[in-house]
Amino acid sequence: MKNFAELGISSGFVKGLTELHINTPTDIQNQVIPVLLAGPTDMVAQAQTGTGKTAAYGLPLLEQMDANKKTVQGLILCPTRELAQQVAKQLFKFTKYSAKIFTEAVYGGEPIDRQIGSLKRPTQIIVATPGRLIDLQRRKAVDLRTVKIVILDEADEMLSMGFKKELNEILSFLPAVKSKWLFSATMPQGIQEIIATHLSKNAVRIKVNPDSIVNTNISHQYIKCDDAEKLHQLQLFLKSEEENRGVIFCKTKTAAKTLAKQLIAKNIVTDAIHGDLLQKERDKVMRAFKNETLRVLVATDVAARGIDISDLSFVAHYQLPESDEYYTHRSGRTARAGKEGISMCFVNAAEYALLKGYERSLGITFEQVK
């Protein structure tokens, strides 16, 4: 297996990675980095969250930035402010021992005037949510004429959040772009249309083997119970986890809100994030969870995109997702950075068939817990 230097990453970035304890490239980094360093290219990469894709595209992007030019040369589009903040933070950490490349994150829910002020400083890379970027473009507060690399991160999620029109608009007004890199966990029809419209027919296509996506430090478990028993079984599980922290997933925002209320009534310190929250309400919940004021967070799949919380001991699936991609995305919230974690499923008779499907498609085995 190659190291980052052998993949073509320069010594300053390697030193920064080593300090972050990132020493061995993941599967997607091994596949993507050499291709993106080889010269201008379009790429479509299918990979889940938690596979190391930020470094997979972030390092080649940083390698191709000219620190002496004060113009915007790289653009990363993300579905949520949390992911935008996370990506910008990670790029900043990578550049600790290299020439200073400045990254600015812009997103909705914050005063636009403050972001306009920040963009007046020399900025080589912008990380943006699509709606806010278009607002800034219309106010002529951002100049994208010199962008040579554009990256769509979690493209399927941007689509599911209703950003298709904005993505088409942004990709149409980047005159100097030489490389377009699209990263997505799934490839629905809308993504195929964006690829066909905006990316080269010769775009390199990379798909990370699903067997290598699932973290081997995760213990996959399930409890069989009907819907009426689920709340009681979840309480027993949370009690067995004592002070450990985790995320409980529901399929709908109604279910997430209801479950959070039920757990609070049982004196379990929790809150929920879902699509009905205002940005400031969401920020308040996430702050409390990161500060460990909340032990448990109830979330929907879309609302959980972009959140990055370390040291989660478990994830619980109160309702199973329909797709194995979402199961992988959910379970990947635990067992980060070499630690172990539990992915616990509460399954009724109908969901049991889904569980067996995950075993076949993801190459994992679920252990039944009595």
C-alpha positions in Angstrom: 0.0 0.0 0.0 1.3 3.4 -1.0 1.7 6.4 1.4 0.7 10.0 0.6 4.2 11.0 -0.6 4.1 8.0 -3.1 0.7 9.2 -4.3 2.3 12.5 -5.2 1.4 14.7 -2.2 4.2 17.2 -1.4 6.1 17.1 1.9 4.5 20.1 3.6 1.0 18.6 3.2 2.3 15.2 4.3 3.7 16.8 7.5 0.3 18.3 8.2 -1.4 15.0 7.6 1.0 13.2 9.9 0.3 15.7 12.7 -3.4 14.9 12.2 -2.6 11.1 12.5 -3.6 10.6 8.9 -0.8 8.3 7.7 -2.3 5.6 5.4 -4.5 6.6 2.4 -8.0 5.2 2.3 -9.3 3.3 -0.7 -10.8 6.4 -2.3 -7.7 8.5 -1.7 -5.5 5.8 -3.3 -7.7 5.8 -6.4 -8.5 9.5 -6.7 -5.4 11.4 -5.8 -3.0 10.2 -8.6 -5.7 10.9 -11.2 -6.5 14.4 -10.0 -2.8 15.3 -9.7 -2.0 14.1 -13.2 -3.6 17.2 -14.9 -6.9 18.9 -15.7 -9.7 16.3 -15.8 -13.4 15.8 -15.0 -14.2 13.0 -12.5 -17.2 11.3 -11.1 -16.5 9.4 -7.8 -19.1 7.4 -5.9 -18.2 7.3 -2.2 -19.9 7.5 1.1 -19.3 10.0 3.9 -16.5 8.7 6.2 -14.4 7.2 3.4 -11.9 10.1 3.4 -13.2 11.9 0.4 -12.4 15.4 1.7 -8.7 14.6 1.6 -9.2 12.7 -1.6 -10.2 15.9 -3.5 -8.8 18.5 -1.0 -5.2 17.5 -1.3 -5.0 17.6 -5.1 -7.0 20.9 -5.0 -4.5 22.5 -2.6 -1.5 21.1 -4.7 -2.9 23.0 -7.7 -3.5 26.4 -6.0 -1.1 29.2 -6.6 -0.5 30.9 -3.2 1.0 33.9 -4.9 -2.2 34.7 -6.8 -4.9 36.4 -4.6 -7.8 35.3 -6.9 -10.3 32.5 -6.3 -9.0 29.4 -8.1 -11.0 26.6 -6.4 -14.7 26.3 -5.6 -16.3 23.5 -3.5 -20.1 23.2 -3.4 -21.6 21.5 -0.3 -25.3 20.8 0.7 -25.1 22.2 4.3 -23.3 24.9 6.3 -22.0 22.2 8.6 -20.3 20.4 5.8 -19.0 23.7 4.3 -17.5 24.6 7.7 -16.0 21.2 8.2 -14.4 21.1 4.7 -12.9 24.6 5.2 -11.5 23.6 8.6 -9.9 20.5 7.2 -8.3 22.3 4.3 -6.9 24.9 6.8 -5.4 22.0 8.9 -3.8 20.5 5.8 -1.9 23.7 5.0 -0.2 24.1 8.4 3.3 23.4 6.9 2.7 24.5 3.3 2.5 27.9 1.5 -0.5 29.7 2.9 -3.6 29.0 0.8 -6.7 30.8 2.1 -10.1 29.2 2.2 -13.4 31.0 3.0 -16.7 29.2 3.8 -19.9 31.0 2.8 -23.4 29.6 3.6 -26.9 30.7 4.4 -28.1 31.4 7.9 -25.3 33.9 8.6 -25.3 37.7 7.8 -24.3 38.0 4.2 -22.6 41.4 4.8 -20.1 39.7 7.1 -19.3 37.1 4.4 -18.9 39.8 1.8 -16.4 41.5 4.1 -14.4 38.2 4.5 -14.3 37.7 0.8 -12.5 41.0 0.3 -9.4 39.4 1.8 -7.2 37.3 -0.5 -9.0 34.0 -1.0 -7.8 31.1 -3.2 -10.6 28.6 -2.3 -14.3 29.2 -1.6 -16.5 26.5 0.1 -20.1 27.4 -0.4 -23.7 26.2 -0.2 -25.3 26.8 -3.6 -28.0 29.3 -2.6 -25.6 31.6 -0.7 -23.1 31.5 -3.6 -25.7 32.7 -6.0 -26.8 35.5 -3.7 -23.1 36.6 -3.5 -22.7 36.3 -7.3 -25.8 38.5 -7.9 -24.5 41.1 -5.5 -21.2 41.0 -7.4 -19.5 40.2 -4.1 -17.6 37.2 -5.5 -15.5 36.9 -8.7 -15.5 33.4 -10.0 -14.0 34.2 -13.4 -10.6 32.7 -12.3 -11.9 29.4 -10.8 -10.1 26.6 -12.5 -11.4 23.6 -10.4 -14.9 23.1 -9.2 -15.9 20.3 -6.8 -19.5 19.1 -6.0 -19.3 17.3 -2.6 -22.3 15.1 -1.7 -24.0 16.0 -5.0 -26.9 13.7 -4.4 -27.7 15.5 -1.1 -27.6 18.9 -2.8 -30.1 17.5 -5.3 -32.4 16.1 -2.6 -32.4 19.5 -0.9 -33.7 21.1 -4.1 -30.5 22.8 -5.4 -30.6 21.4 -9.0 -31.5 24.7 -10.5 -28.7 26.5 -8.5 -26.1 23.8 -9.5 -26.9 24.2 -13.2 -26.7 28.0 -12.9 -23.3 27.9 -11.0 -21.8 25.4 -13.4 -22.8 27.5 -16.3 -21.0 30.7 -15.2 -17.5 29.4 -14.6 -15.7 30.4 -17.8 -12.1 29.4 -16.8 -12.9 26.0 -15.3 -10.6 23.2 -16.5 -11.6 20.4 -14.0 -15.0 19.4 -12.5 -14.9 16.8 -9.8 -18.3 15.3 -8.6 -18.5 13.2 -5.4 -21.8 11.5 -4.6 -22.9 8.5 -2.4 -25.6 7.6 -4.9 -26.2 8.3 -8.6 -29.9 9.2 -9.0 -31.3 10.4 -12.4 -30.8 14.0 -11.5 -27.1 13.5 -10.9 -26.8 11.6 -14.2 -28.4 14.7 -15.9 -25.9 17.1 -14.3 -23.0 14.8 -15.3 -24.3 14.6 -18.9 -24.8 18.4 -19.1 -21.7 19.8 -17.4 -19.0 17.2 -17.3 -16.8 15.8 -20.1 -17.9 12.6 -21.9 -14.4 11.4 -21.0 -14.8 12.0 -17.3 -12.9 9.5 -15.1 -15.3 7.3 -13.1 -14.4 5.8 -9.8 -16.6 3.8 -7.5 -15.3 2.7 -4.1 -16.0 -1.0 -3.5 -18.9 -1.1 -1.0 -17.1 -3.9 0.9 -14.3 -1.4 1.7 -16.8 1.3 2.7 -18.1 -0.3 5.9 -15.8 0.3 8.8 -14.6 -3.0 10.3 -14.5 -1.5 13.8 -18.4 -1.2 13.8 -20.3 -4.0 15.5 -23.6 -4.4 13.6 -26.4 -5.6 15.9 -30.2 -5.8 15.9 -33.2 -6.3 18.3 -36.3 -7.8 16.8 -39.4 -6.1 18.1 -42.8 -4.8 16.9 -43.4 -1.1 16.6 -45.2 -0.9 20.0 -42.1 -2.3 21.8 -39.4 -0.2 20.0 -39.4 2.7 22.5 -39.0 0.4 25.5 -36.2 -1.6 23.8 -34.5 1.7 22.8 -34.6 2.8 26.5 -33.1 -0.5 27.6 -30.3 -0.1 25.0 -29.6 3.5 26.1 -29.5 2.4 29.7 -27.0 -0.3 28.8 -24.8 2.3 27.1 -24.7 4.3 30.4 -23.1 7.7 29.7 -22.0 6.9 26.2 -23.1 9.3 23.5 -24.8 8.6 20.1 -27.2 9.4 17.4 -30.6 7.8 16.9 -31.9 7.9 13.3 -35.5 8.1 12.1 -36.8 8.2 8.5 -39.1 11.2 8.8 -39.0 14.5 10.6 -42.3 13.7 12.3 -40.9 10.5 13.7 -37.7 12.3 14.9 -39.7 15.0 16.7 -42.1 12.5 18.3 -39.2 10.2 19.5 -37.3 13.2 21.0 -40.4 14.2 23.0 -40.9 10.6 24.2 -37.2 10.3 25.3 -37.3 13.7 27.1 -40.5 12.5 28.9 -38.4 9.5 30.1 -35.7 11.9 31.5 -33.2 11.1 28.7 -31.4 14.3 27.8 -31.9 14.6 24.1 -33.0 16.8 21.2 -33.7 16.4 17.5 -32.4 17.9 14.2 -34.8 17.8 11.2 -35.9 19.8 8.3 -38.3 22.0 10.1 -35.7 23.7 12.3 -34.5 27.2 11.6 -30.8 27.5 11.2 -30.3 29.2 14.6 -32.3 26.4 16.3 -30.3 23.7 14.5 -27.0 25.5 15.6 -28.2 25.6 19.2 -29.0 21.8 19.2 -25.6 21.0 17.5 -23.7 23.2 20.0 -25.3 21.4 22.9 -24.5 18.0 21.5 -20.9 18.9 20.7 -20.5 20.5 24.2 -21.9 17.2 25.6 -24.8 18.9 27.3 -26.9 16.5 25.3 -26.1 12.8 25.5 -28.4 11.7 22.6 -29.3 13.3 19.3 -32.3 12.2 17.2 -31.8 12.9 13.5 -33.2 12.4 10.1 -30.9 11.3 7.3 -30.9 14.6 5.4 -30.5 16.7 8.6 -27.5 14.6 9.7 -25.6 15.3 6.5 -22.5 17.3 7.2 -22.4 16.9 10.9 -19.0 15.8 12.2 -18.9 14.7 15.8 -16.1 12.6 17.2 -16.3 10.0 20.0 -19.8 8.6 19.3 -20.0 5.2 20.9 -23.1 4.1 19.0 -25.7 4.9 16.3 -29.2 3.5 16.7 -31.6 2.9 13.8 -35.1 3.4 15.3 -36.4 3.1 11.7 -34.3 1.4 9.1 -33.5 3.4 6.0 -34.6 2.1 2.6 -31.1 2.0 1.0 -27.8 0.3 2.0 -26.1 3.6 1.1 -28.0 5.4 3.9 -27.3 2.5 6.3 -23.6 2.9 5.6 -23.8 6.7 6.0 -25.6 6.4 9.3 -23.4 3.6 10.8 -20.2 5.5 9.7 -21.0 8.1 12.4 -19.5 5.8 15.0 -16.1 4.1 15.2 -14.2 7.0 13.9 -10.4 7.4 14.0 -9.7 3.7 14.8 -12.2 3.5 17.7 -14.9 0.9 18.0 -18.6 1.5 17.9 -22.1 -0.1 17.8 -24.7 0.2 15.1 -27.9 -1.0 16.7 -31.1 -1.7 14.6 -34.6 -1.9 16.1 -36.4 -4.0 13.5 -40.0 -5.1 13.0 -40.9 -8.0 10.8 -41.0 -6.0 7.6 -37.6 -4.3 8.3 -36.0 -7.7 9.0 -35.9 -8.3 5.2 -34.1 -5.0 4.7 -31.5 -6.1 7.3 -30.9 -9.3 5.4 -30.5 -7.2 2.2 -27.8 -5.1 3.9 -25.9 -8.2 4.8 -25.8 -9.4 1.2 -25.0 -6.0 -0.4 -22.5 -4.7 2.2 -20.9 -8.0 3.1 -21.6 -7.6 6.8 -23.2 -9.8 9.5 -25.7 -8.6 12.1 -25.7 -10.1 15.5 -29.1 -10.5 17.2 -29.3 -9.1 20.7 -32.0 -10.5 23.0 
